[in-house]
Amino acid sequence: MQSTSGEASLSAQDLAAEGDRLFQQQQWSAAAANYKKAIAIQPEWVLALCKLGKVSLRQAQLDKQPDNIRWAEAERWFDRALELNAKSHLANYGLAQVAMGRQAWAVAAEHLTRTIALKPGFIAAVYMDLGKVWQQLQQWEDAIAAYCTALQYGQANEIYDQLAIALCAQAGAKQ
């Protein structure tokens, strides 16, 4: 019985690996199908749920409509991952990206802050996104702090651009 479980686990891993390959090739539907098959074998596999959420997220981002059905689909997969593991930084980051796509800035800030609390220094993009969210909320000092932290983890060019925008906006807000 244990070998059957091990084979199923290996099969889920293989399906997810194929999903990763297809995702890199931007074959969204095929990647999603592989992740769904992997989840069918291992329904509580948080990483596969997050990867499936990321496929829906990418499709929603490409469509660029805040009310796109893909946002809800992505949110559903990330929510399921959080139900299984409340400390999943990937699921929180995914939900933050969904909120940003829907222009729900306060919700995005909440999930980004949680992501950072769960895994500080995860990737510079988390701090960049937080800076962008604080800009949308006109929280200039918080935006600047997020961009300054992003500088510690990421490539400087885009970060400096966003930092300059936030600084200029802050200066304008004080006048």
C-alpha positions as CSV (number, residue, x, y, z in Angstrom):
1,M,0.0,0.0,0.0
2,Q,2.8,2.4,0.8
3,S,4.5,1.9,-2.6
4,T,1.2,2.9,-4.3
5,S,1.2,6.1,-2.3
6,G,4.8,6.7,-3.2
7,E,4.0,6.1,-6.9
8,A,1.1,8.5,-6.7
9,S,3.4,11.1,-5.0
10,L,6.0,10.7,-7.7
11,S,3.4,11.0,-10.4
12,A,2.1,14.2,-8.9
13,Q,5.7,15.5,-8.8
14,D,6.2,14.6,-12.5
15,L,2.9,16.3,-13.4
16,A,3.8,19.4,-11.6
17,A,7.3,19.4,-13.2
18,E,5.7,19.2,-16.6
19,G,3.3,22.0,-15.5
20,D,6.4,24.1,-14.6
21,R,7.9,23.4,-18.1
22,L,4.6,24.4,-19.8
23,F,4.3,27.5,-17.7
24,Q,7.7,28.6,-18.7
25,Q,6.6,28.2,-22.3
26,Q,3.5,30.2,-21.6
27,Q,1.2,27.3,-22.4
28,W,-1.3,28.3,-19.7
29,S,-4.0,25.8,-20.3
30,A,-1.7,22.8,-20.6
31,A,0.2,23.9,-17.5
32,A,-3.1,24.3,-15.6
33,A,-4.2,20.8,-16.7
34,N,-1.0,19.3,-15.3
35,Y,-1.3,21.1,-12.0
36,K,-4.9,20.0,-11.7
37,K,-3.9,16.4,-12.3
38,A,-1.2,16.7,-9.7
39,I,-3.7,18.2,-7.2
40,A,-6.1,15.3,-8.0
41,I,-3.4,12.9,-6.8
42,Q,-2.3,15.1,-3.8
43,P,-5.3,17.4,-3.0
44,E,-3.4,19.0,0.0
45,W,-0.3,19.9,-1.9
46,V,0.0,23.6,-1.2
47,L,2.7,24.3,-3.7
48,A,0.8,22.8,-6.6
49,L,-2.3,24.9,-5.6
50,C,-0.2,28.0,-5.6
51,K,1.2,27.1,-9.0
52,L,-2.3,26.6,-10.4
53,G,-3.2,30.0,-8.8
54,K,-0.2,31.5,-10.6
55,V,-1.4,30.2,-14.0
56,S,-4.8,31.8,-13.5
57,L,-3.1,35.0,-12.2
58,R,-0.9,35.2,-15.2
59,Q,-3.9,34.8,-17.5
60,A,-5.8,37.5,-15.6
61,Q,-2.8,39.8,-15.8
62,L,-2.6,39.3,-19.5
63,D,-6.3,40.2,-19.9
64,K,-5.8,43.4,-17.8
65,Q,-9.5,43.6,-16.7
66,P,-10.1,44.0,-13.0
67,D,-13.4,42.1,-13.2
68,N,-11.9,39.2,-15.3
69,I,-13.1,35.8,-14.1
70,R,-9.5,34.6,-13.9
71,W,-8.9,36.8,-10.8
72,A,-11.6,34.9,-9.0
73,E,-10.1,31.6,-10.2
74,A,-6.7,32.6,-9.0
75,E,-8.1,33.8,-5.7
76,R,-9.9,30.5,-5.2
77,W,-6.6,28.4,-5.6
78,F,-4.6,30.7,-3.3
79,D,-7.4,30.7,-0.7
80,R,-7.4,26.9,-0.8
81,A,-3.7,26.8,-0.3
82,L,-4.0,29.2,2.7
83,E,-6.7,27.0,4.2
84,L,-4.2,24.1,4.2
85,N,-1.3,26.2,5.3
86,A,-2.0,29.6,6.9
87,K,1.7,30.3,6.8
88,S,2.2,30.0,3.1
89,H,4.1,33.0,1.9
90,L,3.4,32.0,-1.7
91,A,-0.4,31.9,-1.2
92,N,-0.3,35.3,0.5
93,Y,1.8,36.8,-2.2
94,G,-0.5,35.3,-4.8
95,L,-3.5,36.8,-3.1
96,A,-1.7,40.2,-2.9
97,Q,-1.2,40.0,-6.7
98,V,-4.9,39.2,-7.2
99,A,-5.8,42.2,-5.0
100,M,-3.5,44.5,-7.0
101,G,-5.0,43.3,-10.2
102,R,-8.4,44.1,-8.9
103,Q,-7.1,47.4,-7.6
104,A,-8.0,46.5,-4.0
105,W,-5.0,48.3,-2.6
106,A,-5.7,47.9,1.2
107,V,-6.2,44.1,0.8
108,A,-3.0,43.9,-1.3
109,A,-1.1,45.8,1.4
110,E,-2.4,43.3,4.0
111,H,-1.3,40.2,2.1
112,L,2.1,41.8,1.1
113,T,2.7,42.7,4.7
114,R,1.9,39.1,5.7
115,T,4.1,37.7,3.0
116,I,7.0,39.7,4.4
117,A,6.3,38.7,7.9
118,L,6.3,35.1,6.9
119,K,9.4,35.2,4.8
120,P,11.4,38.4,5.0
121,G,13.6,38.9,2.0
122,F,11.6,36.4,-0.1
123,I,12.1,38.4,-3.3
124,A,12.6,42.0,-4.1
125,A,9.3,42.0,-6.1
126,V,7.3,41.7,-2.8
127,Y,8.8,45.0,-1.6
128,M,8.4,46.6,-5.0
129,D,4.7,45.6,-5.0
130,L,4.3,46.9,-1.5
131,G,5.9,50.2,-2.5
132,K,3.4,50.4,-5.5
133,V,0.5,49.7,-3.2
134,W,1.5,52.3,-0.7
135,Q,1.8,54.8,-3.6
136,Q,-1.7,54.0,-4.7
137,L,-2.8,54.6,-1.1
138,Q,-0.7,57.8,-1.1
139,Q,1.3,56.5,1.9
140,W,4.5,58.1,0.6
141,E,6.8,57.3,3.6
142,D,5.7,53.7,3.6
143,A,6.2,53.5,-0.2
144,I,9.7,54.9,0.2
145,A,10.6,52.5,3.0
146,A,9.4,49.5,0.9
147,Y,11.4,50.7,-2.1
148,C,14.5,51.2,0.1
149,T,14.1,47.6,1.4
150,A,13.7,46.4,-2.2
151,L,17.1,47.9,-3.0
152,Q,18.6,45.4,-0.6
153,Y,17.2,42.4,-2.5
154,G,16.8,43.3,-6.2
155,Q,17.9,45.1,-9.3
156,A,18.3,48.8,-8.8
157,N,17.0,50.4,-12.0
158,E,13.3,49.8,-11.7
159,I,13.5,50.3,-7.9
160,Y,15.2,53.7,-8.3
161,D,12.6,54.7,-10.8
162,Q,9.7,53.9,-8.4
163,L,11.5,55.4,-5.5
164,A,12.0,58.7,-7.4
165,I,8.3,58.7,-8.3
166,A,7.3,58.2,-4.6
167,L,9.7,60.9,-3.5
168,C,8.4,63.4,-6.0
169,A,4.8,62.6,-5.1
170,Q,5.7,63.0,-1.4
171,A,7.3,66.4,-2.1
172,G,4.2,67.4,-4.1
173,A,1.9,66.3,-1.3
174,K,3.8,68.5,1.2
175,Q,3.5,71.6,-0.9
